[in-house]
């Protein structure tokens, strides 16, 4: 998983679905995962997650998304 600063993100022109979960990490990701499972081309999905989180579920979420075939990028948030 690569890491990028939030201001340096560049969306791949081949990504059809971009999900920025970097600021929504307190939300329950199950709905997002179920929605992404329905998408036919999982390799076209790019999900941004926070690079540092106190949420224990984040590594599992990253693993699940990568297992689906999604591209996952860690984002450093500067709030």
HELIX and SHEET records of a PDB file:
HELIX    1   1 UNK A    6  UNK A    8  5                                   3    
HELIX    2   2 UNK A   30  UNK A   38  1                                   9    
HELIX    3   3 UNK A   42  UNK A   44  5                                   3    
HELIX    4   4 UNK A   58  UNK A   68  1                                  11    
SHEET    1   A 4 UNK A   2  UNK A   5  0                                        
SHEET    2   A 4 UNK A  71  UNK A  76  1                                        
SHEET    3   A 4 UNK A  45  UNK A  50  1                                        
SHEET    4   A 4 UNK A  17  UNK A  20  1                                        
END                                                                             
